[in-house]
Amino acid sequence: MCDSGRRGRARFAAFRTIERMSRRPTILVVEDDRPIRRGIVDALAFGGFDAVEAGDGATALRGLEGMPIDLVLLDVMLPGGMDGFATLAEVRRRSATLPVIMLTARGGENDRVNGLVGGADDYVVKPFSARELLARIEAVLRRTPQRAGDAAGLRAGDLVICLRRREARLGEREPVPLSAREIAVLEHLARNPARTIHRDELLRVVWGLDPRGLATRTVDMQVARLREKLAPSEIVSTVRGAGYKLAADVEVLPS
């Protein structure tokens, strides 16, 4: 369990009950080209998703305030002085955990890395097929905490991380929210506690990137930010020249 004591177990059980309630995931589609936007919405309906539409960043941010959104599809090129990267920054300011997939006509490494470093969970390069888009959405949703895998949380001394609630708690301090990407990194490490995970593996599993020919410090920067949040506890250890693994004293809490 992520909490200690009867009250914590009760809260966790209630959360699991809510989690099992079935509803269609709602996707916010932020795309200024109306025919493309409508095509995406139709594909989402076919794939079993509800959709909310926005043609610019400001409308998208208002949409986030009006209803529960499970994932954002965010075009890079948007009108009105707020492009996709600026919109992404504002989304991340409001929610560190909401999954975001960038839609871009640009295939360059800089745009991909800028989106990922800015907090996007994945990217899809136009033109894309409905089948590819649905597969990317399902992959991102699978690795978000609502669909956590074998571990419910991690514990190291007084620090407890609840993967499903996306938060870390040190003793009696206020909980620290963790991003979907940070949770995904921790989940993959928790599934493989006895081995070192290479940076390339994290790029493939967590970021959905092919690491071949991709020179980036995205993984290292993400781990560094995670360590800052969890300090002074050490959850992730660096294996020089190889990658990362869970620290030796970390306990994996089962589901």
C-alpha positions in Angstrom: 0.0 0.0 0.0 1.1 3.6 -0.6 -0.2 4.9 2.7 0.4 3.5 6.2 -2.3 2.8 8.7 -6.0 2.0 8.4 -7.0 5.4 7.1 -4.4 5.2 4.3 -5.6 1.7 3.3 -9.2 2.9 3.2 -8.3 5.8 1.0 -6.3 3.5 -1.3 -9.1 1.0 -1.5 -11.6 3.8 -2.4 -9.2 5.0 -5.1 -9.0 1.5 -6.6 -12.8 1.3 -6.6 -13.1 4.6 -8.5 -10.3 3.5 -10.8 -12.3 0.4 -11.9 -15.3 2.4 -12.9 -15.7 2.2 -16.7 -16.0 5.3 -18.9 -14.8 6.2 -22.3 -11.5 8.2 -22.1 -11.9 11.8 -23.3 -9.2 13.2 -25.7 -8.7 17.0 -26.2 -7.9 17.5 -29.9 -6.0 20.8 -30.4 -5.7 21.3 -34.2 -6.4 24.5 -36.2 -7.0 22.7 -39.5 -10.7 21.9 -39.3 -10.8 19.0 -41.8 -7.8 17.4 -40.1 -9.4 17.9 -36.7 -12.6 16.4 -37.8 -10.8 13.4 -39.3 -9.0 12.9 -35.9 -12.3 13.1 -34.0 -13.9 10.5 -36.3 -10.9 8.2 -35.8 -11.1 8.6 -32.0 -14.8 7.8 -32.1 -14.1 4.7 -34.1 -11.4 3.8 -31.5 -13.7 4.1 -28.5 -12.8 7.6 -27.3 -14.8 10.7 -26.7 -13.3 13.9 -28.1 -13.3 17.6 -27.3 -12.2 20.0 -30.1 -10.1 23.2 -29.9 -8.7 25.2 -32.8 -6.1 27.2 -30.8 -4.1 27.1 -27.5 -6.4 29.5 -25.6 -9.5 27.5 -26.4 -7.7 24.3 -25.4 -6.7 25.7 -22.0 -10.4 26.7 -21.4 -11.4 23.1 -22.4 -9.1 21.7 -19.7 -10.9 23.8 -17.1 -14.4 22.6 -18.2 -14.2 18.8 -18.1 -12.0 15.8 -17.2 -9.5 15.2 -20.0 -7.5 11.9 -20.2 -5.1 12.9 -22.9 -4.3 15.9 -25.1 -3.4 15.7 -28.9 -1.6 19.0 -29.4 -0.6 20.4 -32.8 2.7 22.3 -32.9 1.6 24.9 -35.4 -1.3 26.9 -33.8 -2.6 30.4 -34.6 -3.1 33.3 -32.2 0.4 33.8 -30.8 0.4 30.6 -28.7 2.0 27.7 -30.6 2.0 24.1 -29.5 5.2 24.5 -27.4 3.8 27.5 -25.5 0.5 25.7 -25.0 2.3 22.6 -23.7 4.2 24.8 -21.2 0.9 26.2 -19.9 -0.6 22.7 -19.7 2.4 21.5 -17.7 2.1 24.5 -15.4 -1.5 23.5 -14.6 -1.0 19.7 -14.6 2.3 17.9 -14.4 0.6 14.5 -15.1 -1.8 14.9 -18.0 -0.6 12.9 -21.0 0.2 15.0 -24.1 1.0 13.8 -27.6 2.4 16.4 -30.0 1.1 16.4 -33.6 3.7 17.9 -35.9 4.5 18.2 -39.6 8.1 18.7 -38.7 10.3 15.6 -38.5 13.4 17.3 -37.3 15.2 16.1 -34.2 15.1 19.5 -32.5 11.3 19.7 -32.7 10.9 16.2 -31.3 13.4 16.8 -28.5 11.9 20.2 -27.6 8.5 18.7 -27.2 9.8 15.8 -25.1 11.9 18.0 -22.9 9.0 20.4 -22.5 6.9 17.5 -21.1 5.2 15.8 -24.0 4.7 12.1 -23.6 5.0 11.2 -27.3 4.8 12.8 -30.8 3.3 11.8 -34.1 4.6 13.2 -37.4 2.1 14.2 -40.1 0.8 12.7 -42.2 -0.2 9.8 -40.0 -2.7 7.0 -40.3 -5.7 6.6 -37.9 -4.3 3.2 -36.9 -0.9 4.7 -35.9 -2.5 7.5 -34.0 -4.8 5.2 -32.0 -1.9 2.9 -31.3 0.2 5.8 -29.9 -2.7 7.0 -27.8 -3.3 3.5 -26.3 0.4 3.1 -25.6 0.6 6.4 -23.7 -2.6 5.6 -21.7 -1.2 2.2 -20.9 1.8 3.6 -19.2 0.0 6.3 -17.3 -0.5 5.6 -13.5 -4.3 4.9 -14.0 -3.1 1.7 -15.6 -0.2 0.9 -13.4 1.5 -2.4 -13.9 2.9 -4.7 -11.3 3.9 -2.1 -8.6 1.6 0.1 -6.6 4.4 2.2 -5.2 8.0 2.5 -3.9 9.3 3.0 -0.4 12.8 4.1 0.7 12.9 5.0 4.4 10.4 7.7 5.1 9.7 8.3 1.4 6.7 6.6 -0.1 5.8 7.0 -3.8 2.3 6.2 -4.9 2.4 5.4 -8.6 -1.3 5.6 -9.1 -1.8 8.9 -7.4 1.4 10.2 -9.0 2.8 11.6 -5.8 5.7 11.2 -3.4 5.3 11.7 0.4 8.2 12.2 2.8 7.1 11.6 6.4 4.4 14.1 7.4 5.3 16.6 4.7 2.8 17.7 2.0 2.8 15.2 -1.0 4.9 16.2 -4.0 3.2 15.6 -7.4 5.1 13.6 -10.0 4.7 13.9 -13.8 3.4 11.1 -16.0 6.9 10.8 -17.5 8.5 10.5 -14.0 6.0 7.9 -13.0 6.6 5.9 -16.3 10.4 5.9 -15.6 9.8 4.7 -12.0 7.4 2.0 -13.1 9.8 0.6 -15.6 12.6 0.5 -13.0 10.2 -1.1 -10.5 9.4 -3.8 -13.0 13.1 -4.5 -13.4 14.5 -4.0 -9.9 17.4 -6.3 -10.2 19.0 -5.0 -13.4 20.4 -1.8 -14.9 18.2 -0.1 -17.4 20.1 1.5 -20.3 19.2 5.0 -21.4 18.3 3.6 -24.9 15.8 1.2 -23.3 14.1 4.1 -21.4 13.9 6.1 -24.6 12.2 3.2 -26.3 9.8 2.2 -23.5 9.0 5.5 -21.8 9.4 8.0 -24.7 8.5 5.7 -27.6 11.6 6.8 -29.5 14.0 4.8 -31.6 17.3 5.7 -30.0 19.4 4.8 -33.1 21.2 7.9 -34.3 19.4 10.1 -31.6 21.9 12.0 -29.5 20.0 13.4 -26.6 20.3 13.9 -22.8 16.5 13.8 -22.4 16.7 10.7 -20.1 19.4 12.2 -17.9 17.6 15.5 -17.6 14.4 13.7 -16.6 16.1 11.7 -13.9 17.9 14.8 -12.6 14.6 16.6 -12.2 13.1 13.5 -10.5 16.0 13.4 -8.0 15.5 17.0 -7.2 11.9 16.4 -6.3 12.7 13.3 -4.2 15.8 14.8 -2.4 17.2 14.0 0.1 16.1 10.4 -0.5 17.8 8.5 -3.4 15.4 6.3 -5.4 17.3 6.1 -8.7 21.0 5.1 -8.8 23.3 5.8 -11.7 25.4 2.9 -13.1 28.2 4.7 -14.7 28.5 4.1 -18.5 25.4 1.9 -18.4 22.2 3.6 -17.2 20.0 3.6 -14.2 18.4 1.2 -11.6 16.5 1.4 -8.4 18.7 2.2 -5.4 19.6 -0.9 -3.2 17.3 0.1 -0.3 14.2 0.8 -2.3 11.2 -1.5 -1.6 8.7 -2.2 -4.4 5.2 -2.2 -3.0 3.0 -4.7 -4.8 -0.5 -3.9 -6.2 
